Amino acid sequence: MTLNIGVIGAGRIGKVHAENLATRVPGTAVGAIADVVLGSAQEVAARLHIPKVTADYREILRDPAIQAVAICSATDTHSQIIIEAAQAGKHIFCEKPIDFNLDRIDQALAAVEKAGVKLQIGFNRRFDANYARVRQAIASHEIGELHILHIISRDPGPPPVSYIKVSGGIFLDMSIHDFDMARFLTGSDAVEVYTVAGVKVDPAIGEAGDVDTAFVVMQFANGATVTIDNSRKAVYGYDQRVEAFGSAGAIATDNLYPNAAIISTAESIRRDLPLNFFMDRYTQSYEAEIRAFVEAVTQNKPIPVSGQDGRVPVVMGLAARKSHLEKRPVKLSEIG
């Protein structure tokens, strides 16, 4: 069975998914691509030989030849497109987050359930081999009972302030990946969140109502303590590390580098900087997640990252933001 997929959104991440579907994932065909900036969609279509191009995603939803869609458009469109795609009977892959508003998320998930279609949320880091190995060590008790999980997630530089103003802020834009990773690695859910955050990188980020540096401490239902260390600017590159510490040992992951060379001189021993950003660091995981979606649809397998998996990190992000604003621990039950 060949799964005919329409890609909605031809920006940075839309191009990644379109290319993977068109060239690296067997059993798929990209039948159409849409973007409000028609030229962007036309460029991708020409390069990947996609037969249909449109500025209106609804044309894709109306096409009976399209069986599934990959929603890669702006965040504020995700929940509405999910609802419309479900009503059109399309299986759905959607980039995170579903929405910033829990009511709209619930409406989208209800539409998916009513239509009986599959929905996968794009938390690609679950498909990274390093994090999968940490999850294995925790789940198999290879390191004993999990006591502490520490996640370091620092970007090489902040996005434009114009983006920050519409991104939902650091907790719903950047940290949301780390909230999902905390759930994935621990196999548990957060009970309480405490956040310390501030503006250390760019005063304009603070003027836009956000922070750029944050430390989040969470207590999980299984008794583990999870810490998340976020910064919008690590001058040395994309910093993505995890350490899990348990009663019988620990497991840690390092950053990925463009090469394994070590330079030794009389002055220092050094290596090149790590891969610079997520497009380079997580190349394989983007391919793996969309491949998993295709297999779930074509082989009727369970979706590996469900709509509920997409909802909970938003709750965690809202709790983290509330904790920062109110300067107190916040229980997730306060958010819903």
N, C-alpha and C positions, 0 to 999 in steps of 0.2 A: 504493500500500500504506500503510495506517495502522498504525503501530507502537503496540501497547497496552503501556504501561509501568506497573509498580508501583513506588511510592516507599516505601522502607523507612527510616523516621526522619523525624520531623516537627519537628525542631529548627530552628535558624537556617538551616543550609545546606540541609536538606531542604525547607524552605519556598521557598527560592530556586529549587531545581531543579524542584519541583512547579509553581511559578508559570510558569517558563520553558516547561516542557513543555506546560502546559495552555493557555498564551496566546500564546507567541511562536515556538514551533518548529512549522513546518508538518508534516503527516503523522504527528502523534502524538496519542495520547489517554492520559490518566492514568486507568487503570482501577481502581486501588486505592491506598490509603496505609495504612501501619502505623506504630504507635509504642507503646512500652510504656506511655507516658502517653497513654491513649486520648483524653483531652480535647484534647490537642495535635493529634492526627490528625483528630479530628472538626471542629476549628476550620478547619483547612486544607481539608478535604473540603467543608465547607459553603460556604466562600468561592469555591472553584474548581470546584464541582459534580462532585466525584469520587464515583462511585457506591458504592464499597466501602470500608469503614473497619474496621480490626481492630487489636487489641493484639498479635497474634501474626503475625509476618512469614511464618511457614510457611504460613499460609492463602493468602498471595499466591503462594508457590512452588507450591502445589498447584493453583492456578487455571489451567486449560488455555488460558484466554482471554488470559492475560498472557504476552507474548513476551519481555519484558526487564524488568530491575529496575535501579533507581538506589539504591545502598546509601549512605545518609547517616546511619547510626546511629553509636553510640559506637565509637571505634577498636578497642576490645578485642573487638568482635563482627565486624569486617570479614572476617577470613580464614575464619571458620566459615560466615558467610553466603555468601561466594563459593563455598565448597565445595558447600554445599547447593543454591545457585542453579544451579551448573554441572550438578550431578547431576539437577536438575529440567529441564535443557535450556533455561534462560533465558540470554539475552545479558545482560552485566553492565557497568554503570557503577558504579565504586566510588570514594568519596572517599579521599584519601590520609590516613595511610599504610595499606598493606594490613595490616600488623601490625608490632610491634616486634621480633618473633622471626623470624629468617631461616628456620628449619625450618618454621614455620607458613606463612610466605610461600611457600616452595617447595611445600608440600602444596597450597596454594590454586592455585598456577599449574599444578601437575600435574593437578589436577581439571579446570581449564579446558581444558587441552590434550586430556585424555582425552575430554571431552564435546564438543569441537569447537565451543564457543561463543566469542563475542567478549568480550574484557575490556578496558575502558578505565579508566585511573586518573585521578583528578581533579586533575591539575596544571594549573589554569586559567590560570596566568600565561603559559603557552606561547601562549595565544590572544589575548594583549594586543597591540594594534597597535604600541605603542612597542617592545616587546621583539622582535616579529617583524621590525621594521625594523632593529634592531641585529643580529639573526641574519642578515638579508639582507646587510648590509654586511660581516659577517665571512665568510659563506659565499662571497660573490662576490669576495672580496679587494678590495673597494672601499677598505678602509683598509689594504691590504697584508697582510703576515703578522701575525697576532695575537700581541702580546707580553704585554699585561696586560689582564685583565678585573677590574673592581672593581664589586662589588654592595653597595649600601647598602639595608638592610631593617630599619627600626625601627618598632615599634608605638607608638601613642599612649599606651598604658597596659598594664600587665600584666594577665593574666587572674587570677581568684581563685586563691589558693593551693590550694584544694581541687581545682581543675582541674589545676594544675601537678603535683600529686602523682600523677595518673593519666595525664598527657599524654605520658609518655616523656621529658620534659625538653626544653629549648630546642632541642637539636640534632635531635630527632625530631619536634618539634611545629612550631616556628617556622622554623628554618634549613632544614628539609627542602625547602621551596619554593625556597630559594636554591641548594641543592645541585642540584635538578633544573634550575633556570634556568642554572646554570653548565654543565651537560652540554648543554642545549639550545642555548645561545648559542655555545659553543666548538665544538660538533659532535665533542667528544672526551670521554675519560673521565679522571677523576682517578687519579693514581698514588700520591701521598703527601699527607698532611694534617698540618698543625701548627696547634694551637689555643692561644690565650691567652684566658682567660675569668675572670670574677669576679662578685661580687655588688655592684652599685652602686646598684640601684634600691630594693630592699626586703629587709631582713635575713630576713624570713619565707620568702622564696624560697630563700635559702641553707639555712635550717633545714629546708626540705622536701627538701633534697638536690640542688638545681638551681642554675644560675647565671642571671643576667639580662642580662649584657653579654658579648659574645664577638667575637673577631676570628679568622678562620680563613684560613690561607694554604695553597693547594693547588697542586701541580705537576701539570699535565695531560700526557697522552701525546703531544699535538701540540706540546709545548714551551711552551705558554702558562702563565703564572702567574695564578692566580685568587685574589682576596681577597674575603672576605665580612665585612661589618661589621653586627653585630646588636645591637639594644638593645630591651628590653621597654618602654622609656618615652622617647619623644621628646615633650617638652612642647608642641611646636608642631604636632603631628599626625602622620599616617601618612607616613613618609618612605620612598619607593620609587624609587631611582635606580640607573642603571647607566652605567658608562663603559667603553668598549672602546678600547684604544690599540694601534695597529699601526705597521708600518714605513712606511706611506704616509699615515697620518692617524689620526683618532679619531672616535668617535661617542658621544654621550651623550644620556640621557633625563632630563627633569626630572619633578618631581612634578606631579600633576594638581590643578587648583584648581576651586572651584565657579563661578568667573567669571574673566574676563581683565582685570578692571579694575585699574588702577594709581592709587594715591592719592598726589598730590604736594602737600606743604605746605612751609612755611618750615622746619619741623623735620625732616622726613624724606620719603623716597619709599618707599612700602610697598604691599603687597597683602594680601588676605585669606589666612587659613591654608589649607593644602592640604586636600583631602578627608580626612575624619577616620579612616576605617578601611576594611578590605578590602571590606565590603559595598557601599560607595559607589565605591571606587577601581576595583574589578574587575567592575562590573556587566556590562559588555559581554562580557568574557571568559568569565564563567559561562554566558552565553547561547550564545556561540560554541562552547564545548567540548561542551555537551550537544547542540547542533545537529550537531557533527561526529560524535558517537557515533551519533545517529539515522541520519545519512547512511551511516556505515560499515555499520550493520546492514541498512538497507533497500536500499542499493545495492551491498552486498557489497564495500565498499572496505576497505583496510587500516585498522586502528585507529591513530590518530595518537599515542596515549600508551599503550604496551603494559604488560603485567604486568612485564616486565623493566625497563621505565622506572620502574615503581613500586618495584622491588626495590633498584636500585642506589643511590638516594638514602638508603635506610635503611642500607646498608653505609657510605656516606659519613658519615651521622650517627653511627653506632657508632664509626667511626674517629676522628671529631672529638671525641667524648666520651672515648674511650680516650686520645687525645693530651692532652686537658686533665687527665685524672686522673693520667696517668703523666709529664706534662711533657716530652714528646718527640715528634718526628715519627713518624707511624704510616703504614705502607704499607697500601693497601687490601687487598693480598694477605694481610695478617695477619688480616683479618676474614672473608674468604670471599666 
